[in-house]
Amino acid sequence: MRLSVKARRLPPLASTRRRFRRRIAPNLFGIAFGLAGLGEAWQGAGPVLGTPGAVPDAIYILAAVVWLVLVAAYAAQGPRRMLADLRDPVLTPFPSLGAITPMILAAALATAAITAGRILVIIFLAVTIGLGGWLTGQWIAGDLTQDSLHPGYYLPTVAGGLIGADAAAQVHLHTLAEASFAIGIFCWLLVGSLLLNRLFFRPVLPPPLVPTLAIEFAPPVVAGVAYFALNGGTANFAAAALGGYAVLMAVVQLRFVPLYTRLTFSPGFWSFTFSYAAGATDALGWITATKPPGATAYAAVVIALITAWIAAIAARTVVAAARGQLLPPAAARPAQPGTSAPPEPGRRTPDSARASTTAAAPRG
């Protein structure tokens, strides 16, 4: 008897792998960035509340683990993808978080190992400044339109410079901290004027970028934290000036609440974490410096609110990841420089997707 088996045709293995690949976008570095900011807030609460150092240490370790996983996954996508992200008008500022976040972690490490922490701060500050300078040149020399701007553009130079100042001051590199502070302040003035002009007079940001409006709150509070690190925690004229502008921008955030409540959860919600955590750290710095009546109660409320806020976003992120909704499918590999690949039939190009989201953006 002859038996015949009809073989089923299986899809190519490469095709199957592509189906299940997920895109690691650079804005995911905001997860580790936000967790590091929460660690700073808990560290700032210590002098008032007497909380054990194990609490911020545990948060810093979690942030470091998340950062390592994200860096490895992002780098695995290859240099062409990373270079394409740096040239993309929406994603261009976010890769810098891969270098900015470890500066916070290195400064925290310095409390236990000063030499290792100092070396890492110097390395990642150099990378941050180098990348910030390269991106600034790219934005000048490249084909960037005003409508491409969003508050994420603060990250490479403004956040990088101010966080670098805070980290350098913590590892006792005072001159380097002052230089980094100057970079952050000058870039805040320059980039901030461009961003406010775009936000005032151009169409509202598309929904996926609306969470980046929270970053508008970051420059004055991060500058306030860095200034306290530079001057030893003294409340003086410069600290008060930064604090006053921070209060104004906090009120601005209240006006954005109607915009925020219309959003669907996405990884972009991590834009809310570091900015607000830095605000909490700055507030705790003021409570420590001025010691008002009820300081302990104020500090407890501040740290409880920011912890609950970031924990809620983290929990929602875990739920989205469990449902397979956190990461978008990987797009086609970027074309070689100087070439362009036609879009697949029925697939919208990134430019058309941005245009459609702009048209559908909510107004408050």
Secondary structure, DSSP 8 states (H G I E B T S, - for coil): ------------HHHHHHHH-B---GGGHHHHHHHHHHHHHHHHHHHHH---THHHHHHHHHHHHHHHHHHHHHHTT-HHHHHHHHHSTTTTTGGGHHHHHHHHHHHHHTTT-HHHHHHHHHHHHHHHHHHHHHHHHHHHHS---GGG--GGGGIIIIIHHHHHHHHHHHTT-HHHHHHHHHHHHHHHHHHHHHHHHHHHHS----GGGGGGGGGGGHHHHHHHHHHHHHHTS---HHHHHHHHHHHHHHHHHHHTHHHHHT----GGGGHHHHHHHHHHHHHHHHHHHH--TTHHHHHHHHHHHHHHHHHHHHHHHHHHHHTT-SS-B-------TT------TT---HHHHHHHHHHT----
